[in-house]
Every structure is written in structure tokens, then in C-alpha cells.
């Protein structure tokens, strides 16, 4: 980047996938009627006491372990005090002084180069309410208030938009596959703030940083960073000073725009949360939580490549969706041909899903039927041509076995040698002149007779068996 080094740090707020909120019994649900999923604790009623969500702690432990962080078994909470309309209590329960996780790493690979992104801390906190702006009015929906979060903060070690994008993508994949969060950026269950500054190469001091808030997609992370780097570089090349400020990414203009200037660090008057006593986590319980953890995507990726012999590109497509991965794993338990399963998933099924904006769990296809299709094809019961008839049926119609579809549509290949011999007989009789050319042009004769047989049977003869019978006849 000319003479400037890019310095990037990332903060991710991750909504935990729990049924109830972090410190209250109110239910969690995206898209519910505003202000219906709240209770006295969320609204800060006098005397309403918080209780800690055990599942939230479990999910935080899984995240700490997956990111190779040091786990603090003594869980303590603090109050972050400030006034804002989306914080009805006037404070947020967080972990300022004793985060549950610290000093972690997440490996990324950009342009074939691997790098460990250092993670400074992971702490548990509660979400704020959602503000909805309509004209001159602002409405507040407190349904989100109190939902459990983990905030994951990197050290300023990211050096490009591509590295930032890869880091968030890898983090998202881990959180999704471990069931920690549904990480739907468009719904706000994974939010991303990026801190960016530039400095001359060879220097070690940090310049003023600019924070870009609430980036809502992986693509926008890249676009926002690239624009902001260009903006700051232009200022510095003119000997200007980059102001410390908070900006947002405007999708309409594809630019970052100012939200507010930052005068300096805000004193939030942190102090220990008086209504939640420190919780000492039992090591046996921690070990049990980790032992019951789902398989990491990196482990699946290695297994799919090494055990099943799949191409890395294909594996990445499968792992891009948790539903698709689960479907693939369920299918290969019922068939030995993982490569053919992947071929059907990527070539036939995904193209149809993408065309109709669907996920694999929204169609009729089952792992059992896809495995049956693969097995029948490999066993010579059906041909590739028949797959084109069967696939739309098992994808779109109510549960019906592949065997039923084959029977109902008369798709089973003829494999009985006696029947094939009987079918060949009249074709051979009618093409005696052609048969005389076999010694000079064997491939042409074989191909022509096989073509006539397939035409006569509408392609319903097992080609390998028919080919062997015909070849023996011609050689004799």
C-alpha cells in the first residue's frame, strides 16, 4: 500500500444461540412482535434480579476452546454504565476486568499463505435494544435487550481487507458449526466493527484509528476497508491528519461516512456487578462441555479430503452451509461413493436451490433417497439418463422411494443376458452387411449396433452387459 502499512483490528459481537436471555428468563426469537419478548429484568424494574444462563456459559466455553484461548474458570461480571435510549437499565452487564477467554489464535490462509490472527479477549455480555428510525421518530424494540453475546476482539495484527474477510469468514464458520450462534449477519446475530489506521512502514507507533461500525456482510467488510484505506492514504499523502472518529459503510454510495467524532476514551465507571456473585466453574464440567462439542469445520475439511478423497474446492462448497454439510454426512453413511454424492449435490441440487433461493432442508430430498440413487446407478440398475428423470421427483415431490419411482416409470435397466440376446437378434439379422465390416472397422460397427439397440429399448438396456454380449457375438 505505497509507503503505508495497514493496521486493522476487528471486534465481533456474536449473539449466543440460547432459548432464553443471558440474565433473564425471557425468550429469544428473531422477528417477534416488538416488545413481546421481555420481562422485568430486561426493563430494569427495581428489585428484578438477574440470573446467569448456564447454556450461555457453555457456548462461551466452546468458543474459547475453539479459538485456543486461555479459559478463566472464575466467571465474574461487571457493570458498564452509560445512558442511551437502547439501554433502559442505564447499564450493561459485561466482563470488563475478567474476560472468560484471553490470548487466542485463529489461523487464516490468504493467497496460499497461512497466518495466525491473535485474539486478545472474548467476554460475555448482554445485547442492547434495537432502535428503529422512521422519519423524525425513533422507536425502540426491547426484544433484543438482554440477549446473550460474546464479544471477540483481535489484536491489531490484520494487514489487508482480504485477511479481514478471511478471518471473519473462518470465525463465522466455527461459530456456526459448533452451534454457538446462527451467525446471520443480515439479522444482526453476527456484527462486525473494524478499526483501521495507517502508518509509514518501519514505524511502530499507532496513528489515530477510525472505527467502522456494524458491517453486515463479509463482502461489505472488504469494500469498507478498501475504501477507508484509500481515504486515509489520500489524507496522509497531503500531509493531513486522520481524525479519530466512528464511521459507517453506506451501501448506496459504497463509501464510509462519518457517524460521530471521538473526543477520547469514555469513562464508563465500570464496577463489579453486585447482583451476580462470582461463579467458579468445575473443571470436570468444563471438560465435559468441551468433550461434547460438535466437530470443528477444520476437522471435517481434513476428513473429507483425506478420508473421502474429495477436491478441496468441492469440500469448501459443502462446508459453506451447515445444512448441506449435515445432509452430505448423513448421505455418505448410506453409500460408499462420496465423490458421486458431492457431484450430485453441487451440480444438480445446489444449482436448483440457488435458482429458487432455497436451502437443502426446504426441499423433499432425503439422504436416504440420494444414497439410493447413487447406489442404484453404481449397481447398474439405472443409467445416468434415468437420473435426470428421478432427481426432480425426489427433490420436489412428497416422500417416495427411488425404487418406487423406478418401478412406476419403468426405468430399471434390462440386465438379463438372455433378454438382451433376444433384443439383439433382430437387429443383427437386419444389419448383415454392416456386420461384415467388423474386422476392418470394429469400433464403428459396435457403436452402430449399440446405438440401434438403445434406440429400440429407449436406453433401458445395461450398456456394459449389452456391449459384452455383442462383442462376443461379433468376434465369433
Buried (B, 14 or more C-beta within 10 A) or exposed (E): EEEBBBBBBBBBBBBBBBEBBBBBEBBBEBEEEBBEBBBEBBBBEEEBEBBBBEBBBBBBBBBBBBBBBEBBEEBBBBBBBEEEEBBBBEBBBBBBEBBBBBBBBBEBEBEEEEBEBBBBBBBBBBBBBBEEEEEEEEEBBBBBBBBBBBBBBBBBBBBBBBBBBBBBEBBBBBBBBBBBBBBBBEEBBBBBBBBBBBBEEEEEEEBEBBBBBBBBBBEBBBBBBBBBBEBBBEEBEEEEEBEBBBBBBEEEEEBBEEBEEBEEEEEBEBEBBEEBEEEEBEEEBBEEBBEEBBEBBBEBBEBBBEEBEBEEEBBEBBBEBBEBBBBBBBBBEBBEBBEBBBBBBBEBBBEBBEEEEEEBEEBEBBBBBBBBBBBBBEEBBBBEEBBEEBBEBBBEEEEBEBEEBBEEEEBBBBBEEEEBBEBBEEBBEEBEEBBEEBEEEEEEBBEBBBEBBBEBBEBBBBBEBBBEBBBEBBEE
